[in-house]
Amino acid sequence: MIKKVSVIGAGTMGNGIAHVFAQNNFEVNLVDVNAGQLEKALQTISKNFDRQIAKGTITKDIKKESLANISTFTSIKEGTQDADIVIEVASENIDLKLKIFKELDDAAPVSAILASNTSSISITKIAAVTRRPQHVIGMHFMNPVPVMKLVEIINGYATSKNVTDEIVSLSKKLGKVPCVVNDYPGFIANKILMPMINEAIYSLYEGIAGVEAIDTIMKLGMAHPMGPLQLADFIGLDVCLSILNVLYNGFGNTKYAPCPLLVNMVTAGKLGVKSGEGFYVYTAGNKDLVVSDRFK
Ligand SMILES: NC(=O)c1ccc[n+]([C@@H]2O[C@H](COP(=O)([O-])OP(=O)(O)OC[C@H]3O[C@@H](n4cnc5c(N)ncnc54)[C@H](O)[C@@H]3O)[C@@H](O)[C@H]2O)c1
């Protein structure tokens, strides 16, 4: 029975994952190397609970009880020593993740499941640095975690069926909908999403249509809530480029080759929402979508 959850990394996704576990009565140890980031994460979680209170989906008492379920740590060793499951949500960097999993293998109980929220790094590769590859699995939450229903569960080459079943049942306890897939580059979510985004960028690069036309066609024609270029800005163009490279190198197929326009934009520091400009420009206080001058 899983009761104690350690979350490694208190950034965008880590605070959301800690939030949903705490709200569902799990004991959560939130671990980050950066103490300031832990402080910021607790503030974000508190603000997101206030939003749920304002919507009437939870009470003030539930917020209080949920926050009391979260403890913070700056040391992996202290934060994982009695964990039933550890979910690694640190930055998307393979060397960092391999180092963290080696450390987790030494620190967490031998029976603990070690999961990763990685968007694109091979679960099989991560599992191979541990002495318990059958206990290693991908648990890919979507952003924002308290809102998005999907958990993409990724079986590594050696993941045992018991562990998969346990993670399916755990995801359901969080009110999420689990989908189990196998460990190949991009899993399913990004193997399908990223080529669509790349094709939208190619369509712009080839002059077939402009930014607004491409996004409007996909929004109104396919009932997507956001066009692919706006979504790329939201995800981060650097993140899109790095996942496309994982697909391109992993499958050795040129159909995944990143569009030269995407490469140029990342090189020029135009990364989307986080840098203030991508296919659109983002200015504080303005919620209207404004196409970047570069594409007018
Ligand atoms: N942001 C998204 O939309 C999204 C969606 C799905 C999956 N993911 C995946 O989730 C993971 C985290 O992404 P994010 O956007 O939350 O990143 P982020 O940069 O917001 O947060 C990463 C956190 O990891 C911490 N960290 C770095 N090294 C650490 C270590 N050794 N020990 C403990 N903490 C450490 C950092 O201090 C930071 O707080 C990545 O693998 C990413 O691919 C992200």
The ligand as an SDF file (V2000), in Angstrom:
LIG
                    3D

 44 48  0  0  0  0  0  0  0  0999 V2000
    6.8090   21.7920  -17.6160 N   0  0  0  0  0  0  0  0  0  0  0  0
    6.0050   20.9480  -18.2490 C   0  0  0  0  0  0  0  0  0  0  0  0
    5.0180   21.3390  -18.9030 O   0  0  0  0  0  0  0  0  0  0  0  0
    6.2550   19.4580  -18.1530 C   0  0  0  0  0  0  0  0  0  0  0  0
    5.2150   18.5850  -18.4980 C   0  0  0  0  0  0  0  0  0  0  0  0
    5.4160   17.2090  -18.3440 C   0  0  0  0  0  0  0  0  0  0  0  0
    6.6470   16.7200  -17.8870 C   0  0  0  0  0  0  0  0  0  0  0  0
    7.6550   17.6110  -17.5780 N   0  0  0  0  0  0  0  0  0  0  0  0
    8.9170   17.0550  -17.0650 C   0  0  0  0  0  0  0  0  0  0  0  0
    8.9580   17.2700  -15.6560 O   0  0  0  0  0  0  0  0  0  0  0  0
   10.3140   17.4470  -15.2300 C   0  0  0  0  0  0  0  0  0  0  0  0
   10.4470   18.7660  -14.4710 C   0  0  0  0  0  0  0  0  0  0  0  0
   10.0420   19.8200  -15.3200 O   0  0  0  0  0  0  0  0  0  0  0  0
    9.6610   21.2560  -14.7350 P   0  0  0  0  0  0  0  0  0  0  0  0
    9.0700   22.0110  -15.8710 O   0  0  0  0  0  0  0  0  0  0  0  0
    8.9210   21.1230  -13.4540 O   0  0  0  0  0  0  0  0  0  0  0  0
   11.1240   21.8260  -14.4390 O   0  0  0  0  0  0  0  0  0  0  0  0
   11.5520   23.0590  -13.5050 P   0  0  0  0  0  0  0  0  0  0  0  0
   12.8020   23.5840  -14.1010 O   0  0  0  0  0  0  0  0  0  0  0  0
   10.3880   23.9770  -13.2710 O   0  0  0  0  0  0  0  0  0  0  0  0
   11.8880   22.3530  -12.0950 O   0  0  0  0  0  0  0  0  0  0  0  0
   12.9540   21.4760  -11.9170 C   0  0  0  0  0  0  0  0  0  0  0  0
   13.3620   21.5090  -10.4350 C   0  0  0  0  0  0  0  0  0  0  0  0
   14.3460   20.4900  -10.2160 O   0  0  0  0  0  0  0  0  0  0  0  0
   15.2210   20.9820   -9.2220 C   0  0  0  0  0  0  0  0  0  0  0  0
   16.4400   20.1700   -9.2170 N   0  0  0  0  0  0  0  0  0  0  0  0
   17.5000   20.2230  -10.0760 C   0  0  0  0  0  0  0  0  0  0  0  0
   18.4410   19.3320   -9.6890 N   0  0  0  0  0  0  0  0  0  0  0  0
   17.9690   18.6850   -8.5920 C   0  0  0  0  0  0  0  0  0  0  0  0
   18.4790   17.6600   -7.7350 C   0  0  0  0  0  0  0  0  0  0  0  0
   19.6840   17.1090   -7.9460 N   0  0  0  0  0  0  0  0  0  0  0  0
   17.7210   17.2600   -6.6830 N   0  0  0  0  0  0  0  0  0  0  0  0
   16.5090   17.8230   -6.4480 C   0  0  0  0  0  0  0  0  0  0  0  0
   15.9790   18.8030   -7.2240 N   0  0  0  0  0  0  0  0  0  0  0  0
   16.6980   19.2240   -8.2790 C   0  0  0  0  0  0  0  0  0  0  0  0
   15.4290   22.4210   -9.5960 C   0  0  0  0  0  0  0  0  0  0  0  0
   15.9360   23.1900   -8.4870 O   0  0  0  0  0  0  0  0  0  0  0  0
   13.9990   22.8310   -9.9950 C   0  0  0  0  0  0  0  0  0  0  0  0
   13.2870   23.3440   -8.8830 O   0  0  0  0  0  0  0  0  0  0  0  0
   11.1760   17.3420  -16.4860 C   0  0  0  0  0  0  0  0  0  0  0  0
   11.6340   16.0320  -16.6080 O   0  0  0  0  0  0  0  0  0  0  0  0
   10.1780   17.6930  -17.6050 C   0  0  0  0  0  0  0  0  0  0  0  0
   10.5200   17.1080  -18.8410 O   0  0  0  0  0  0  0  0  0  0  0  0
    7.4770   18.9560  -17.6860 C   0  0  0  0  0  0  0  0  0  0  0  0
  1  2  1  0
  2  3  2  0
  2  4  1  0
  4  5  1  0
  4 44  2  0
  5  6  2  0
  6  7  1  0
  7  8  2  0
  8  9  1  0
  8 44  1  0
  9 10  1  0
  9 42  1  0
 10 11  1  0
 11 12  1  0
 11 40  1  0
 12 13  1  0
 13 14  1  0
 14 15  2  0
 14 16  1  0
 14 17  1  0
 17 18  1  0
 18 19  2  0
 18 20  1  0
 18 21  1  0
 21 22  1  0
 22 23  1  0
 23 24  1  0
 23 38  1  0
 24 25  1  0
 25 26  1  0
 25 36  1  0
 26 27  1  0
 26 35  1  0
 27 28  2  0
 28 29  1  0
 29 30  1  0
 29 35  2  0
 30 31  1  0
 30 32  2  0
 32 33  1  0
 33 34  2  0
 34 35  1  0
 36 37  1  0
 36 38  1  0
 38 39  1  0
 40 41  1  0
 40 42  1  0
 42 43  1  0
M  CHG  2   8   1  16  -1
M  END
$$$$
